Amino acid sequence: MEKISDNEKLIELENNITIKLLASIEDYNKTIRFLSCDAPIGVLCLSKATETILANNGILRVYDIFNVDLTKVKGLGDVRRGDLTASLDKFISMGL
């Protein structure tokens, strides 16, 4: 049976720490992404009419948008949906 040297043990320990650290950073990033979406829809800088339509449909936070079929929201036509998705894309790319 081959003995593992102290150097090999140290390298294995460093590798395990690196793996755990990277996993922890990934979990942290996911949490931050989720929390960044807990913002009022006002941060998307939409027109007042679009904000009113969203609010009337119970969409008050950015994360609410992810659970809604925007094609079914009354008053939110193609142009407003396009503006909304463009603003959402900018918001997500800034924070993530």
JOPE-V716582 format. One record per residue. N is the residue number from 1. SS is DSSP state (helix for helix, strand for strand, loop for the rest). PHI is phi in radians with two decimals (none if undefined). OMEGA is omega as a letter, one per 40 degrees, with the letter a starting at -180 (999 if undefined). Layout:
BEGIN
[[N	SS	PHI	OMEGA] [N	SS	PHI	OMEGA]]
END
This chain:
BEGIN
[[1	loop	none	a] [2	loop	-1.54	i] [3	loop	-1.45	i] [4	loop	-1.58	a] [5	loop	-1.30	i] [6	helix	-1.07	i] [7	helix	-1.11	i] [8	helix	-1.15	i] [9	helix	-1.11	i] [10	helix	-1.13	i] [11	helix	-1.10	i] [12	helix	-1.10	i] [13	helix	-1.10	i] [14	helix	-1.09	i] [15	helix	-1.10	i] [16	helix	-1.11	i] [17	helix	-1.11	i] [18	helix	-1.08	i] [19	helix	-1.10	i] [20	helix	-1.15	i] [21	helix	-1.14	i] [22	helix	-1.12	i] [23	helix	-1.13	i] [24	helix	-1.14	i] [25	helix	-1.13	i] [26	helix	-1.11	i] [27	helix	-1.08	i] [28	helix	-1.07	i] [29	helix	-1.08	i] [30	helix	-1.09	i] [31	helix	-1.12	i] [32	helix	-1.11	i] [33	helix	-1.05	i] [34	helix	-1.11	a] [35	helix	-1.15	i] [36	helix	-1.15	i] [37	loop	-1.44	i] [38	loop	-1.55	a] [39	loop	-2.24	i] [40	strand	-1.14	a] [41	helix	-1.11	i] [42	helix	-1.04	i] [43	helix	-1.19	a] [44	helix	-1.45	i] [45	loop	0.96	i] [46	loop	-1.51	i] [47	loop	-1.15	a] [48	helix	-1.05	i] [49	helix	-1.09	a] [50	helix	-1.16	i] [51	helix	-1.06	i] [52	helix	-1.12	i] [53	helix	-1.05	a] [54	helix	-1.12	a] [55	helix	-1.09	i] [56	helix	-1.13	i] [57	loop	-1.78	i] [58	loop	1.38	i] [59	loop	-1.73	a] [60	loop	-1.94	a] [61	strand	-2.11	a] [62	helix	-1.02	a] [63	helix	-1.16	i] [64	helix	-1.11	a] [65	helix	-1.11	a] [66	loop	-1.22	a] [67	loop	-1.84	a] [68	loop	-2.18	i] [69	loop	-1.45	a] [70	helix	-1.10	i] [71	helix	-1.25	a] [72	helix	-1.69	a] [73	loop	-1.45	a] [74	loop	-1.13	i] [75	loop	1.58	a] [76	loop	-1.79	a] [77	loop	-1.38	a] [78	helix	-1.05	a] [79	helix	-1.15	a] [80	helix	-1.16	i] [81	helix	-1.10	i] [82	helix	-1.09	i] [83	helix	-1.08	a] [84	helix	-1.09	a] [85	helix	-1.18	i] [86	helix	-1.15	i] [87	helix	-1.14	i] [88	helix	-1.12	i] [89	helix	-1.07	i] [90	helix	-1.10	a] [91	helix	-1.07	a] [92	helix	-1.18	a] [93	helix	-1.21	i] [94	helix	-1.24	a] [95	helix	-1.53	a] [96	loop	-2.01	999]]
END
